[in-house]
Amino acid sequence: GEFVVVDLAPGPAGHVGQLLWVPRFPNAGAVWLAPSLAHALRHGYADMTVPDPTPGAAVNIDGTHGLASEQVAAHVEVARINVAAVDLTPLRDKPRLRTVALAALGDARAAADVFDTLPALEYLEAPADDIRRLGAWGRLPRTLKAVGLRLEPDARLEDTVALVDALRALRGLPGMVVETFRLP
């Protein structure tokens, strides 16, 4: 569940090729590791410790022990929603909400209306079929910098590549290049 990534679209303080670590839990953003993969291989990299988020900056909405969406404060940056039937409208207009991870989208059109009001939303994680629907309707927020696709265990590679290509086309990017390697 952990990812080390080469940044191809850095923010204003970064540069193309920098190496980042994206921790899965808590889903609180990337941690800078090294100026490049080559540098990390030659000289090592920064300590991979998860930064402590601002108190209350990350919330879990799970319908039992976590918060309800109505309790999400304006300063929240990360919302992990672990139940399918949750009303997302209380998340509307949260100025700092930059990451939303959903177990299921539920009412996709209503959710898309909420996403459109989030000025800082950069990362959206949801089941691949829900992301596919949002993309087909043209309702993926323009502020997104990354999309996390939750794939079914039996998902076909061809279907996943087609979805990624469709998402890339929405931003005017070319399709993926897929290389297949077979071991002797």
Backbone as CSV, one residue per row, in Angstrom:
resi,resn,N_x,N_y,N_z,CA_x,CA_y,CA_z,C_x,C_y,C_z
1,GLY,0.781,-1.209,0.000,0.000,0.000,0.000,0.818,1.265,0.000
2,GLU,2.129,1.181,0.121,2.973,2.371,0.115,3.506,2.573,-1.300
3,PHE,3.741,3.820,-1.687,4.228,4.118,-3.019,5.427,5.047,-2.959
4,VAL,6.438,4.754,-3.741,7.520,5.690,-4.003,7.326,6.104,-5.450
5,VAL,7.245,7.414,-5.697,6.895,7.898,-7.031,7.914,8.912,-7.520
6,VAL,8.047,8.980,-8.831,8.837,10.019,-9.479,7.836,11.093,-9.894
7,ASP,8.036,12.304,-9.425,7.094,13.403,-9.642,7.252,13.967,-11.058
8,LEU,6.201,13.845,-11.861,6.224,14.367,-13.228,5.463,15.679,-13.346
9,ALA,4.762,16.067,-12.300,4.004,17.321,-12.321,4.150,17.999,-10.959
10,PRO,5.343,18.515,-10.657,5.600,19.056,-9.324,4.887,20.378,-9.078
11,GLY,4.731,20.689,-7.805,4.209,21.990,-7.411,5.285,23.042,-7.579
12,PRO,4.973,24.281,-7.200,5.909,25.389,-7.413,7.249,25.235,-6.697
13,ALA,7.284,24.511,-5.589,8.532,24.356,-4.842,9.327,23.125,-5.256
14,GLY,8.776,22.299,-6.165,9.446,21.066,-6.558,10.023,21.142,-7.949
15,HIS,10.517,19.993,-8.425,11.041,19.921,-9.789,10.744,18.537,-10.378
16,VAL,10.640,18.486,-11.698,10.359,17.227,-12.380,11.446,16.219,-12.052
17,GLY,11.024,15.013,-11.680,11.972,13.955,-11.384,12.247,13.746,-9.912
18,GLN,11.785,14.658,-9.053,12.028,14.455,-7.627,11.329,13.184,-7.162
19,LEU,11.881,12.556,-6.146,11.367,11.297,-5.626,10.525,11.586,-4.390
20,LEU,9.292,11.062,-4.384,8.367,11.276,-3.274,7.903,9.936,-2.728
21,TRP,7.577,9.914,-1.459,6.969,8.747,-0.827,5.533,9.123,-0.507
22,VAL,4.591,8.296,-0.942,3.176,8.535,-0.677,2.697,7.451,0.272
23,PRO,2.594,7.769,1.567,2.150,6.761,2.528,0.660,6.484,2.368
24,ARG,0.276,5.250,2.563,-1.139,4.865,2.422,-1.945,5.286,3.646
25,PHE,-1.393,5.100,4.849,-2.108,5.453,6.065,-1.202,6.289,6.944
26,PRO,-1.542,7.442,7.420,-2.740,8.134,6.994,-2.524,8.744,5.622
27,ASN,-3.565,8.884,4.878,-3.474,9.438,3.532,-3.344,10.953,3.647
28,ALA,-2.159,11.402,3.998,-1.967,12.810,4.326,-0.994,13.510,3.399
29,GLY,-0.763,12.977,2.235,0.083,13.664,1.276,1.446,13.022,1.117
30,ALA,2.208,13.571,0.192,3.513,13.020,-0.159,4.609,13.584,0.729
31,VAL,5.665,12.785,0.899,6.844,13.181,1.666,8.027,13.190,0.699
32,TRP,8.772,14.282,0.663,9.928,14.401,-0.219,11.013,13.440,0.244
33,LEU,11.614,12.699,-0.722,12.674,11.752,-0.392,14.038,12.170,-0.933
34,ALA,14.079,12.564,-2.209,15.368,12.862,-2.842,15.120,13.689,-4.103
35,PRO,16.173,14.371,-4.588,15.993,15.175,-5.796,15.746,14.344,-7.053
36,SER,16.134,13.052,-7.043,15.895,12.186,-8.202,16.068,10.734,-7.761
37,LEU,15.605,9.822,-8.605,15.795,8.400,-8.327,17.278,8.051,-8.356
38,ALA,17.989,8.592,-9.333,19.431,8.325,-9.424,20.146,8.792,-8.155
39,HIS,19.794,9.975,-7.661,20.407,10.498,-6.440,20.106,9.568,-5.263
40,ALA,18.862,9.096,-5.157,18.484,8.212,-4.052,19.261,6.904,-4.113
41,LEU,19.467,6.368,-5.319,20.206,5.114,-5.452,21.678,5.291,-5.115
42,ARG,22.237,6.449,-5.454,23.658,6.704,-5.184,23.931,7.126,-3.743
43,HIS,23.031,7.961,-3.182,23.336,8.613,-1.909,22.325,8.335,-0.798
44,GLY,21.301,7.553,-1.070,20.259,7.335,-0.068,19.189,8.407,-0.173
45,TYR,18.279,8.381,0.762,17.148,9.304,0.709,16.759,9.725,2.113
46,ALA,15.833,10.686,2.157,15.357,11.217,3.434,14.651,10.117,4.228
47,ASP,14.528,10.335,5.518,13.838,9.401,6.403,12.369,9.274,5.993
48,MET,11.877,8.044,5.827,10.492,7.843,5.424,9.602,7.692,6.657
49,THR,9.371,8.783,7.343,8.454,8.768,8.474,7.232,9.589,8.097
50,VAL,6.079,9.111,8.499,4.838,9.812,8.191,4.785,11.084,9.034
51,PRO,4.604,12.233,8.381,4.518,13.461,9.168,3.244,13.473,9.993
52,ASP,3.317,14.050,11.179,2.113,14.193,11.987,1.255,15.287,11.370
53,PRO,0.033,14.928,10.935,-0.814,15.963,10.369,-1.289,16.919,11.455
54,THR,-1.705,18.092,11.050,-2.283,19.042,11.986,-3.399,18.330,12.739
55,PRO,-3.501,18.518,14.050,-4.565,17.826,14.786,-5.918,18.063,14.128
56,GLY,-6.601,16.964,13.845,-7.917,17.067,13.239,-7.901,17.308,11.744
57,ALA,-6.708,17.332,11.115,-6.641,17.602,9.676,-7.059,16.394,8.853
58,ALA,-7.024,15.197,9.450,-7.453,13.985,8.760,-8.583,13.350,9.565
59,VAL,-9.671,13.002,8.895,-10.804,12.400,9.591,-11.240,11.133,8.884
60,ASN,-11.813,10.219,9.660,-12.428,9.009,9.130,-13.923,9.099,9.374
61,ILE,-14.683,8.853,8.326,-16.135,8.800,8.440,-16.513,7.359,8.155
62,ASP,-16.923,6.651,9.218,-17.201,5.232,9.024,-18.567,4.808,9.528
63,GLY,-19.353,5.740,9.980,-20.701,5.403,10.411,-20.777,4.800,11.796
64,THR,-19.617,4.510,12.421,-19.651,3.944,13.768,-18.758,4.750,14.703
65,HIS,-17.451,4.515,14.658,-16.543,5.161,15.597,-15.996,6.491,15.096
66,GLY,-16.009,6.709,13.806,-15.471,7.946,13.249,-16.495,9.061,13.274
67,LEU,-16.148,10.170,12.679,-17.044,11.315,12.610,-18.106,11.110,11.550
68,ALA,-19.190,11.823,11.675,-20.175,11.909,10.607,-19.760,13.070,9.719
69,SER,-20.187,13.065,8.467,-19.765,14.119,7.549,-20.187,15.499,8.036
70,GLU,-21.245,15.581,8.842,-21.686,16.873,9.374,-20.679,17.461,10.364
71,GLN,-19.807,16.637,10.899,-18.855,17.088,11.909,-17.504,17.487,11.326
72,VAL,-17.338,17.456,10.020,-16.057,17.789,9.405,-15.864,19.302,9.442
73,ALA,-14.805,19.731,10.105,-14.538,21.162,10.283,-13.894,21.766,9.039
74,ALA,-13.879,23.076,8.973,-13.358,23.800,7.803,-11.863,23.575,7.587
75,HIS,-11.111,23.242,8.657,-9.660,23.083,8.516,-9.245,21.678,8.058
76,VAL,-10.197,20.760,7.904,-9.882,19.378,7.532,-9.299,19.335,6.123
77,GLU,-8.233,18.553,5.944,-7.566,18.405,4.656,-7.787,17.025,4.028
78,VAL,-8.002,15.997,4.855,-8.125,14.632,4.364,-9.375,13.998,4.966
79,ALA,-10.257,13.490,4.104,-11.449,12.775,4.574,-11.448,11.388,3.963
80,ARG,-11.398,10.365,4.810,-11.476,8.972,4.375,-12.863,8.490,4.781
81,ILE,-13.689,8.154,3.767,-15.081,7.798,4.004,-15.245,6.306,3.732
82,ASN,-15.458,5.546,4.801,-15.429,4.087,4.732,-16.799,3.442,4.656
83,VAL,-17.842,4.204,4.416,-19.181,3.648,4.260,-19.742,4.104,2.922
84,ALA,-20.609,3.273,2.334,-21.137,3.593,1.007,-22.258,4.623,1.062
85,ALA,-23.143,4.506,2.012,-24.318,5.382,2.044,-24.078,6.548,2.988
86,VAL,-23.348,7.560,2.513,-23.105,8.738,3.341,-23.424,9.979,2.505
87,ASP,-24.047,10.945,3.152,-24.385,12.194,2.497,-23.137,13.079,2.484
88,LEU,-22.644,13.409,1.296,-21.432,14.211,1.182,-21.702,15.717,1.210
89,THR,-22.955,16.139,1.194,-23.230,17.580,1.120,-22.632,18.387,2.279
90,PRO,-22.495,17.845,3.500,-21.832,18.645,4.539,-20.356,18.957,4.239
91,LEU,-19.760,18.248,3.278,-18.370,18.542,2.905,-18.282,19.758,1.978
92,ARG,-19.410,20.212,1.473,-19.466,21.317,0.516,-18.695,22.533,1.048
93,ASP,-17.915,23.122,0.163,-17.205,24.389,0.419,-16.119,24.316,1.494
94,LYS,-15.633,23.133,1.821,-14.525,23.053,2.793,-13.271,23.580,2.089
95,PRO,-12.710,24.682,2.541,-11.644,25.358,1.786,-10.316,24.627,1.731
96,ARG,-10.051,23.720,2.685,-8.744,23.060,2.731,-8.810,21.575,2.407
97,LEU,-9.994,21.043,2.123,-10.147,19.619,1.854,-9.478,19.286,0.527
98,ARG,-8.350,18.553,0.619,-7.564,18.266,-0.580,-7.548,16.795,-0.961
99,THR,-7.941,15.915,-0.034,-7.958,14.482,-0.295,-9.283,13.906,0.175
100,VAL,-9.957,13.195,-0.735,-11.172,12.470,-0.377,-10.993,11.041,-0.869
101,ALA,-11.069,10.085,0.055,-10.977,8.667,-0.278,-12.302,8.024,0.094
102,LEU,-12.958,7.413,-0.897,-14.297,6.884,-0.716,-14.332,5.369,-0.878
103,ALA,-15.055,4.681,0.012,-15.292,3.251,-0.161,-16.187,3.030,-1.371
104,ALA,-17.173,3.899,-1.540,-18.079,3.870,-2.691,-18.656,5.263,-2.849
105,LEU,-18.985,5.607,-4.061,-19.444,6.960,-4.343,-20.895,7.189,-3.986
106,GLY,-21.723,6.163,-4.001,-23.145,6.369,-3.720,-23.785,7.146,-4.865
107,ASP,-24.455,8.242,-4.549,-25.083,9.087,-5.570,-23.995,9.903,-6.258
108,ALA,-23.531,9.420,-7.398,-22.375,10.028,-8.071,-22.648,11.459,-8.508
109,ARG,-23.850,11.753,-8.974,-24.149,13.122,-9.429,-24.138,14.096,-8.256
110,ALA,-24.700,13.693,-7.125,-24.686,14.561,-5.942,-23.261,14.748,-5.439
111,ALA,-22.477,13.667,-5.450,-21.081,13.756,-5.019,-20.299,14.696,-5.930
112,ALA,-20.525,14.605,-7.243,-19.834,15.480,-8.189,-20.167,16.940,-7.915
113,ASP,-21.405,17.218,-7.545,-21.786,18.600,-7.207,-21.013,19.093,-5.987
114,VAL,-20.792,18.209,-5.017,-20.003,18.582,-3.831,-18.546,18.793,-4.223
115,PHE,-17.973,17.880,-5.022,-16.577,17.998,-5.424,-16.310,19.323,-6.135
116,ASP,-17.285,19.785,-6.911,-17.121,21.045,-7.643,-16.979,22.255,-6.724
117,THR,-17.371,22.123,-5.450,-17.283,23.255,-4.512,-16.010,23.242,-3.682
118,LEU,-15.141,22.255,-3.905,-13.937,22.107,-3.079,-12.736,22.692,-3.819
119,PRO,-12.321,23.902,-3.478,-11.265,24.568,-4.241,-9.896,23.931,-4.125
120,ALA,-9.644,23.149,-3.075,-8.316,22.581,-2.857,-8.239,21.093,-3.186
121,LEU,-9.327,20.480,-3.685,-9.346,19.040,-3.914,-8.311,18.651,-4.964
122,GLU,-7.327,17.843,-4.538,-6.238,17.403,-5.414,-6.246,15.903,-5.668
123,TYR,-6.789,15.128,-4.723,-6.731,13.669,-4.827,-8.098,13.097,-4.501
124,LEU,-8.593,12.250,-5.390,-9.862,11.564,-5.188,-9.627,10.082,-5.397
125,GLU,-9.989,9.290,-4.396,-9.853,7.834,-4.482,-11.237,7.217,-4.364
126,ALA,-11.570,6.328,-5.290,-12.883,5.677,-5.287,-12.792,4.417,-6.145
127,PRO,-13.815,3.576,-6.077,-13.828,2.408,-6.966,-13.731,2.849,-8.429
128,ALA,-13.046,2.041,-9.222,-12.789,2.389,-10.621,-14.080,2.684,-11.382
129,ASP,-15.147,1.923,-11.136,-16.400,2.163,-11.851,-16.980,3.541,-11.530
130,ASP,-16.827,3.992,-10.284,-17.322,5.322,-9.915,-16.510,6.420,-10.596
131,ILE,-15.197,6.248,-10.645,-14.343,7.220,-11.338,-14.686,7.221,-12.829
132,ARG,-14.932,6.044,-13.387,-15.311,5.932,-14.799,-16.585,6.740,-15.073
133,ARG,-17.587,6.610,-14.186,-18.841,7.361,-14.365,-18.610,8.861,-14.298
134,LEU,-17.849,9.309,-13.313,-17.573,10.745,-13.196,-16.871,11.273,-14.444
135,GLY,-15.909,10.514,-14.945,-15.200,10.919,-16.155,-16.109,10.960,-17.366
136,ALA,-16.967,9.945,-17.513,-17.885,9.890,-18.653,-18.861,11.061,-18.633
137,TRP,-19.233,11.515,-17.452,-20.150,12.650,-17.335,-19.422,13.985,-17.408
138,GLY,-18.082,13.943,-17.484,-17.320,15.188,-17.470,-17.362,15.881,-16.117
139,ARG,-17.441,15.109,-15.035,-17.614,15.670,-13.694,-16.428,15.437,-12.767
140,LEU,-15.271,15.112,-13.329,-14.081,15.045,-12.484,-13.591,16.467,-12.262
141,PRO,-13.352,16.853,-11.020,-12.940,18.228,-10.744,-11.650,18.604,-11.470
142,ARG,-11.571,19.808,-11.982,-10.378,20.290,-12.690,-9.197,20.473,-11.740
143,THR,-9.450,20.551,-10.455,-8.372,20.752,-9.481,-7.593,19.472,-9.197
144,LEU,-8.118,18.308,-9.634,-7.463,17.035,-9.320,-6.080,16.956,-9.944
145,LYS,-5.132,16.475,-9.132,-3.779,16.206,-9.612,-3.526,14.708,-9.693
146,ALA,-4.356,13.931,-9.002,-4.204,12.480,-9.018,-5.537,11.832,-8.691
147,VAL,-5.731,10.633,-9.236,-6.928,9.841,-8.984,-6.470,8.459,-8.537
148,GLY,-7.030,7.984,-7.449,-6.749,6.632,-6.976,-7.873,5.717,-7.395
149,LEU,-7.553,4.676,-8.128,-8.551,3.732,-8.604,-8.558,2.502,-7.716
150,ARG,-9.672,2.241,-7.065,-9.802,1.019,-6.279,-10.349,-0.038,-7.226
151,LEU,-9.516,-1.003,-7.574,-9.861,-2.029,-8.565,-10.423,-3.280,-7.903
152,GLU,-11.340,-3.909,-8.604,-11.856,-5.209,-8.163,-10.740,-6.238,-8.342
153,PRO,-10.720,-7.294,-7.519,-9.659,-8.306,-7.653,-9.602,-8.955,-9.032
154,ASP,-10.739,-9.047,-9.709,-10.761,-9.688,-11.019,-10.716,-8.676,-12.169
155,ALA,-10.317,-7.441,-11.881,-10.263,-6.409,-12.925,-9.276,-6.816,-14.018
156,ARG,-9.705,-6.641,-15.262,-8.848,-6.978,-16.399,-7.900,-5.812,-16.683
157,LEU,-6.665,-6.119,-17.002,-5.668,-5.100,-17.318,-6.159,-4.212,-18.458
158,GLU,-6.765,-4.799,-19.480,-7.222,-4.033,-20.637,-8.256,-2.989,-20.234
159,ASP,-9.164,-3.348,-19.322,-10.192,-2.404,-18.865,-9.566,-1.280,-18.048
160,THR,-8.586,-1.618,-17.224,-7.908,-0.601,-16.420,-7.129,0.363,-17.307
161,VAL,-6.427,-0.156,-18.296,-5.684,0.699,-19.228,-6.651,1.605,-19.987
162,ALA,-7.785,1.064,-20.420,-8.774,1.878,-21.140,-9.290,3.006,-20.256
163,LEU,-9.521,2.733,-18.972,-9.983,3.772,-18.054,-8.915,4.840,-17.862
164,VAL,-7.687,4.420,-17.629,-6.599,5.392,-17.455,-6.429,6.221,-18.725
165,ASP,-6.503,5.595,-19.881,-6.406,6.350,-21.142,-7.535,7.365,-21.266
166,ALA,-8.752,6.982,-20.885,-9.890,7.915,-20.949,-9.680,9.088,-19.998
167,LEU,-9.161,8.817,-18.807,-8.888,9.891,-17.844,-7.795,10.819,-18.367
168,ARG,-6.755,10.253,-18.944,-5.670,11.070,-19.504,-6.184,11.914,-20.662
169,ALA,-7.065,11.354,-21.492,-7.618,12.098,-22.628,-8.420,13.312,-22.163
170,LEU,-9.058,13.210,-20.990,-9.807,14.346,-20.464,-8.902,15.554,-20.214
171,ARG,-7.622,15.305,-19.977,-6.652,16.379,-19.732,-5.784,16.651,-20.947
172,GLY,-6.150,16.045,-22.098,-5.390,16.263,-23.326,-4.063,15.532,-23.358
173,LEU,-3.939,14.488,-22.553,-2.696,13.711,-22.496,-2.812,12.461,-23.361
174,PRO,-1.706,11.980,-23.906,-1.753,10.758,-24.718,-2.024,9.540,-23.841
175,GLY,-2.431,8.458,-24.486,-2.688,7.213,-23.767,-1.412,6.622,-23.180
176,MET,-1.598,5.652,-22.301,-0.465,4.975,-21.663,0.276,4.114,-22.666
177,VAL,1.545,3.932,-22.419,2.326,2.958,-23.175,2.457,1.744,-22.261
178,VAL,1.996,0.608,-22.739,2.044,-0.615,-21.932,3.055,-1.557,-22.543
179,GLU,4.008,-1.963,-21.754,5.035,-2.913,-22.196,4.764,-4.229,-21.470
180,THR,4.790,-5.319,-22.189,4.602,-6.637,-21.589,5.922,-7.382,-21.623
181,PHE,6.329,-7.861,-20.466,7.566,-8.624,-20.353,7.212,-10.042,-19.928
182,ARG,7.803,-10.984,-20.574,7.589,-12.378,-20.215,8.937,-12.970,-19.805
183,LEU,8.914,-13.632,-18.679,10.128,-14.289,-18.204,10.307,-15.600,-18.944
184,PRO,11.552,-15.942,-19.275,11.797,-17.206,-19.996,11.422,-18.405,-19.157
